[in-house]
Amino acid sequence: MTECFPIPDHAVSALSGRMPDSRVVAARFAALSHPARIEILKHLSASNSCCCREVVDHFDLAQSTISQHLKILVEAGLVRFEPDCQRSRYAVNRAALTDVSASLGALINSCCSGR
Protein backbone atom coordinates (compact mmCIF):
# COMPACT_ATOMS: atom_id res chain seq x y z
CA MET A 1 0.00 0.00 0.00
CA THR A 2 1.26 3.46 -0.85
CA GLU A 3 1.99 5.70 2.09
CA CYS A 4 0.86 9.29 2.08
CA PHE A 5 3.23 11.93 3.33
CA PRO A 6 1.26 14.98 4.43
CA ILE A 7 2.62 18.28 3.18
CA PRO A 8 3.09 20.88 5.90
CA ASP A 9 1.12 24.11 5.36
CA HIS A 10 4.32 26.15 5.19
CA ALA A 11 5.61 23.95 2.35
CA VAL A 12 2.42 24.34 0.35
CA SER A 13 2.40 28.12 0.78
CA ALA A 14 6.05 28.25 -0.21
CA LEU A 15 5.21 26.84 -3.65
CA SER A 16 4.18 30.14 -5.16
CA GLY A 17 6.92 31.62 -7.27
CA ARG A 18 9.53 28.87 -6.94
CA MET A 19 10.11 25.18 -7.43
CA PRO A 20 8.74 22.99 -4.64
CA ASP A 21 11.23 21.41 -2.27
CA SER A 22 12.01 17.70 -2.46
CA ARG A 23 9.57 16.75 0.31
CA VAL A 24 6.66 18.36 -1.51
CA VAL A 25 7.68 16.75 -4.81
CA ALA A 26 8.02 13.33 -3.15
CA ALA A 27 4.62 13.65 -1.45
CA ARG A 28 2.99 14.54 -4.74
CA PHE A 29 4.69 11.71 -6.58
CA ALA A 30 3.58 9.33 -3.80
CA ALA A 31 0.02 10.53 -4.22
CA LEU A 32 0.29 9.82 -7.95
CA SER A 33 1.72 6.33 -7.38
CA HIS A 34 -1.65 4.55 -7.32
CA PRO A 35 -3.51 3.87 -10.59
CA ALA A 36 -6.91 4.62 -9.03
CA ARG A 37 -5.74 8.10 -7.97
CA ILE A 38 -4.51 8.82 -11.49
CA GLU A 39 -7.90 7.75 -12.87
CA ILE A 40 -9.67 9.88 -10.26
CA LEU A 41 -7.58 12.89 -11.34
CA LYS A 42 -8.51 12.24 -14.98
CA HIS A 43 -12.19 12.03 -14.03
CA LEU A 44 -12.06 15.22 -11.97
CA SER A 45 -10.23 17.09 -14.72
CA ALA A 46 -13.14 16.47 -17.09
CA SER A 47 -15.38 18.74 -14.99
CA ASN A 48 -15.04 21.85 -12.87
CA SER A 49 -15.76 19.91 -9.70
CA CYS A 50 -17.43 16.70 -8.52
CA CYS A 51 -18.89 15.45 -5.29
CA CYS A 52 -17.61 12.18 -3.87
CA ARG A 53 -20.78 10.34 -4.97
CA GLU A 54 -20.18 11.35 -8.59
CA VAL A 55 -16.67 9.93 -8.42
CA VAL A 56 -17.88 6.74 -6.72
CA ASP A 57 -20.53 6.25 -9.42
CA HIS A 58 -17.83 6.41 -12.10
CA PHE A 59 -15.59 3.70 -10.58
CA ASP A 60 -16.03 0.14 -9.40
CA LEU A 61 -14.65 0.95 -5.95
CA ALA A 62 -16.27 1.32 -2.54
CA GLN A 63 -17.19 4.80 -1.35
CA SER A 64 -14.72 4.46 1.53
CA THR A 65 -11.92 3.59 -0.92
CA ILE A 66 -12.69 6.59 -3.14
CA SER A 67 -12.84 8.83 -0.05
CA GLN A 68 -9.41 7.61 1.07
CA HIS A 69 -7.93 8.22 -2.38
CA LEU A 70 -9.46 11.71 -2.48
CA LYS A 71 -8.07 12.44 0.98
CA ILE A 72 -4.56 11.51 -0.18
CA LEU A 73 -4.89 13.68 -3.28
CA VAL A 74 -6.14 16.60 -1.18
CA GLU A 75 -3.33 16.21 1.38
CA ALA A 76 -0.80 16.24 -1.45
CA GLY A 77 -2.34 19.46 -2.77
CA LEU A 78 -3.27 17.91 -6.13
CA VAL A 79 -7.01 18.21 -5.51
CA ARG A 80 -8.94 21.04 -3.86
CA PHE A 81 -11.70 20.25 -1.39
CA GLU A 82 -14.62 22.60 -0.81
CA PRO A 83 -17.53 21.88 1.52
CA ASP A 84 -20.85 22.48 -0.24
CA CYS A 85 -23.90 22.15 2.05
CA GLN A 86 -24.48 18.42 2.49
CA ARG A 87 -21.77 17.39 0.04
CA SER A 88 -18.10 17.97 -0.49
CA ARG A 89 -16.83 19.16 -3.86
CA TYR A 90 -13.48 18.13 -5.30
CA ALA A 91 -11.57 19.78 -8.15
CA VAL A 92 -8.16 19.29 -9.70
CA ASN A 93 -5.53 21.80 -8.57
CA ARG A 94 -4.10 22.44 -12.03
CA ALA A 95 -1.33 24.70 -10.72
CA ALA A 96 -0.09 21.88 -8.47
CA LEU A 97 -0.07 19.44 -11.40
CA THR A 98 1.87 21.98 -13.44
CA ASP A 99 4.38 22.16 -10.57
CA VAL A 100 4.66 18.35 -10.60
CA SER A 101 5.37 18.40 -14.31
CA ALA A 102 7.99 21.15 -13.93
CA SER A 103 9.60 19.32 -11.00
CA LEU A 104 9.83 16.09 -12.97
CA GLY A 105 11.28 17.93 -15.96
CA ALA A 106 13.87 19.64 -13.76
CA LEU A 107 14.78 16.33 -12.12
CA ILE A 108 15.21 14.60 -15.48
CA ASN A 109 17.27 17.50 -16.82
CA SER A 110 19.54 17.54 -13.77
CA CYS A 111 20.03 13.77 -13.84
CA CYS A 112 20.54 13.51 -17.59
CA SER A 113 22.66 16.62 -18.19
CA GLY A 114 25.89 14.61 -17.92
CA ARG A 115 27.31 16.62 -15.06
Short mmCIF file of the C-alpha atoms (twelve columns), coordinates in Angstrom:
data_MODEL
# 
_entry.id   MODEL 
# 
loop_
_atom_site.group_PDB 
_atom_site.id 
_atom_site.type_symbol 
_atom_site.label_atom_id 
_atom_site.label_alt_id 
_atom_site.label_comp_id 
_atom_site.label_asym_id 
_atom_site.label_seq_id 
_atom_site.Cartn_x 
_atom_site.Cartn_y 
_atom_site.Cartn_z 
_atom_site.pdbx_PDB_model_num 
ATOM 1   C CA . MET A 1   0.000   0.000  0.000   1 
ATOM 2   C CA . THR A 2   1.258   3.460  -0.853  1 
ATOM 3   C CA . GLU A 3   1.991   5.701  2.088   1 
ATOM 4   C CA . CYS A 4   0.855   9.285  2.079   1 
ATOM 5   C CA . PHE A 5   3.234   11.928 3.332   1 
ATOM 6   C CA . PRO A 6   1.263   14.985 4.433   1 
ATOM 7   C CA . ILE A 7   2.620   18.276 3.181   1 
ATOM 8   C CA . PRO A 8   3.087   20.883 5.896   1 
ATOM 9   C CA . ASP A 9   1.119   24.108 5.363   1 
ATOM 10  C CA . HIS A 10  4.323   26.145 5.189   1 
ATOM 11  C CA . ALA A 11  5.609   23.953 2.348   1 
ATOM 12  C CA . VAL A 12  2.423   24.345 0.347   1 
ATOM 13  C CA . SER A 13  2.398   28.120 0.777   1 
ATOM 14  C CA . ALA A 14  6.053   28.251 -0.212  1 
ATOM 15  C CA . LEU A 15  5.208   26.839 -3.650  1 
ATOM 16  C CA . SER A 16  4.179   30.141 -5.158  1 
ATOM 17  C CA . GLY A 17  6.923   31.616 -7.269  1 
ATOM 18  C CA . ARG A 18  9.530   28.866 -6.941  1 
ATOM 19  C CA . MET A 19  10.109  25.177 -7.431  1 
ATOM 20  C CA . PRO A 20  8.741   22.988 -4.636  1 
ATOM 21  C CA . ASP A 21  11.235  21.411 -2.269  1 
ATOM 22  C CA . SER A 22  12.012  17.700 -2.465  1 
ATOM 23  C CA . ARG A 23  9.573   16.751 0.314   1 
ATOM 24  C CA . VAL A 24  6.665   18.359 -1.508  1 
ATOM 25  C CA . VAL A 25  7.677   16.754 -4.807  1 
ATOM 26  C CA . ALA A 26  8.024   13.332 -3.147  1 
ATOM 27  C CA . ALA A 27  4.623   13.653 -1.448  1 
ATOM 28  C CA . ARG A 28  2.987   14.542 -4.735  1 
ATOM 29  C CA . PHE A 29  4.693   11.705 -6.583  1 
ATOM 30  C CA . ALA A 30  3.585   9.330  -3.799  1 
ATOM 31  C CA . ALA A 31  0.018   10.528 -4.224  1 
ATOM 32  C CA . LEU A 32  0.293   9.819  -7.952  1 
ATOM 33  C CA . SER A 33  1.716   6.332  -7.385  1 
ATOM 34  C CA . HIS A 34  -1.649  4.555  -7.317  1 
ATOM 35  C CA . PRO A 35  -3.505  3.866  -10.590 1 
ATOM 36  C CA . ALA A 36  -6.906  4.618  -9.026  1 
ATOM 37  C CA . ARG A 37  -5.743  8.095  -7.968  1 
ATOM 38  C CA . ILE A 38  -4.513  8.817  -11.493 1 
ATOM 39  C CA . GLU A 39  -7.897  7.750  -12.869 1 
ATOM 40  C CA . ILE A 40  -9.668  9.885  -10.256 1 
ATOM 41  C CA . LEU A 41  -7.582  12.894 -11.344 1 
ATOM 42  C CA . LYS A 42  -8.511  12.237 -14.976 1 
ATOM 43  C CA . HIS A 43  -12.186 12.028 -14.029 1 
ATOM 44  C CA . LEU A 44  -12.056 15.219 -11.966 1 
ATOM 45  C CA . SER A 45  -10.231 17.088 -14.718 1 
ATOM 46  C CA . ALA A 46  -13.142 16.468 -17.088 1 
ATOM 47  C CA . SER A 47  -15.380 18.740 -14.994 1 
ATOM 48  C CA . ASN A 48  -15.040 21.851 -12.871 1 
ATOM 49  C CA . SER A 49  -15.757 19.909 -9.696  1 
ATOM 50  C CA . CYS A 50  -17.433 16.703 -8.516  1 
ATOM 51  C CA . CYS A 51  -18.890 15.448 -5.291  1 
ATOM 52  C CA . CYS A 52  -17.605 12.177 -3.866  1 
ATOM 53  C CA . ARG A 53  -20.776 10.345 -4.967  1 
ATOM 54  C CA . GLU A 54  -20.182 11.355 -8.594  1 
ATOM 55  C CA . VAL A 55  -16.671 9.930  -8.416  1 
ATOM 56  C CA . VAL A 56  -17.884 6.737  -6.720  1 
ATOM 57  C CA . ASP A 57  -20.531 6.250  -9.417  1 
ATOM 58  C CA . HIS A 58  -17.828 6.407  -12.095 1 
ATOM 59  C CA . PHE A 59  -15.589 3.699  -10.579 1 
ATOM 60  C CA . ASP A 60  -16.034 0.139  -9.402  1 
ATOM 61  C CA . LEU A 61  -14.652 0.955  -5.950  1 
ATOM 62  C CA . ALA A 62  -16.269 1.320  -2.543  1 
ATOM 63  C CA . GLN A 63  -17.187 4.800  -1.351  1 
ATOM 64  C CA . SER A 64  -14.716 4.460  1.527   1 
ATOM 65  C CA . THR A 65  -11.918 3.595  -0.919  1 
ATOM 66  C CA . ILE A 66  -12.695 6.590  -3.135  1 
ATOM 67  C CA . SER A 67  -12.840 8.825  -0.045  1 
ATOM 68  C CA . GLN A 68  -9.414  7.609  1.071   1 
ATOM 69  C CA . HIS A 69  -7.928  8.221  -2.383  1 
ATOM 70  C CA . LEU A 70  -9.461  11.706 -2.481  1 
ATOM 71  C CA . LYS A 71  -8.069  12.437 0.984   1 
ATOM 72  C CA . ILE A 72  -4.565  11.505 -0.175  1 
ATOM 73  C CA . LEU A 73  -4.886  13.681 -3.279  1 
ATOM 74  C CA . VAL A 74  -6.141  16.605 -1.182  1 
ATOM 75  C CA . GLU A 75  -3.331  16.213 1.378   1 
ATOM 76  C CA . ALA A 76  -0.797  16.245 -1.454  1 
ATOM 77  C CA . GLY A 77  -2.339  19.458 -2.768  1 
ATOM 78  C CA . LEU A 78  -3.268  17.907 -6.128  1 
ATOM 79  C CA . VAL A 79  -7.010  18.214 -5.512  1 
ATOM 80  C CA . ARG A 80  -8.942  21.035 -3.858  1 
ATOM 81  C CA . PHE A 81  -11.696 20.248 -1.388  1 
ATOM 82  C CA . GLU A 82  -14.618 22.601 -0.815  1 
ATOM 83  C CA . PRO A 83  -17.535 21.881 1.523   1 
ATOM 84  C CA . ASP A 84  -20.853 22.481 -0.236  1 
ATOM 85  C CA . CYS A 85  -23.895 22.148 2.047   1 
ATOM 86  C CA . GLN A 86  -24.481 18.415 2.493   1 
ATOM 87  C CA . ARG A 87  -21.772 17.390 0.039   1 
ATOM 88  C CA . SER A 88  -18.102 17.965 -0.491  1 
ATOM 89  C CA . ARG A 89  -16.832 19.156 -3.864  1 
ATOM 90  C CA . TYR A 90  -13.482 18.133 -5.304  1 
ATOM 91  C CA . ALA A 91  -11.571 19.781 -8.149  1 
ATOM 92  C CA . VAL A 92  -8.156  19.293 -9.700  1 
ATOM 93  C CA . ASN A 93  -5.530  21.795 -8.571  1 
ATOM 94  C CA . ARG A 94  -4.103  22.445 -12.033 1 
ATOM 95  C CA . ALA A 95  -1.335  24.696 -10.716 1 
ATOM 96  C CA . ALA A 96  -0.086  21.884 -8.467  1 
ATOM 97  C CA . LEU A 97  -0.067  19.445 -11.397 1 
ATOM 98  C CA . THR A 98  1.870   21.984 -13.436 1 
ATOM 99  C CA . ASP A 99  4.380   22.156 -10.571 1 
ATOM 100 C CA . VAL A 100 4.664   18.348 -10.596 1 
ATOM 101 C CA . SER A 101 5.375   18.403 -14.314 1 
ATOM 102 C CA . ALA A 102 7.991   21.146 -13.925 1 
ATOM 103 C CA . SER A 103 9.603   19.318 -10.998 1 
ATOM 104 C CA . LEU A 104 9.831   16.086 -12.970 1 
ATOM 105 C CA . GLY A 105 11.275  17.932 -15.957 1 
ATOM 106 C CA . ALA A 106 13.866  19.642 -13.760 1 
ATOM 107 C CA . LEU A 107 14.778  16.329 -12.117 1 
ATOM 108 C CA . ILE A 108 15.205  14.602 -15.479 1 
ATOM 109 C CA . ASN A 109 17.268  17.497 -16.819 1 
ATOM 110 C CA . SER A 110 19.544  17.541 -13.774 1 
ATOM 111 C CA . CYS A 111 20.033  13.773 -13.840 1 
ATOM 112 C CA . CYS A 112 20.540  13.510 -17.591 1 
ATOM 113 C CA . SER A 113 22.662  16.622 -18.190 1 
ATOM 114 C CA . GLY A 114 25.892  14.611 -17.922 1 
ATOM 115 C CA . ARG A 115 27.311  16.620 -15.063 1 
# 
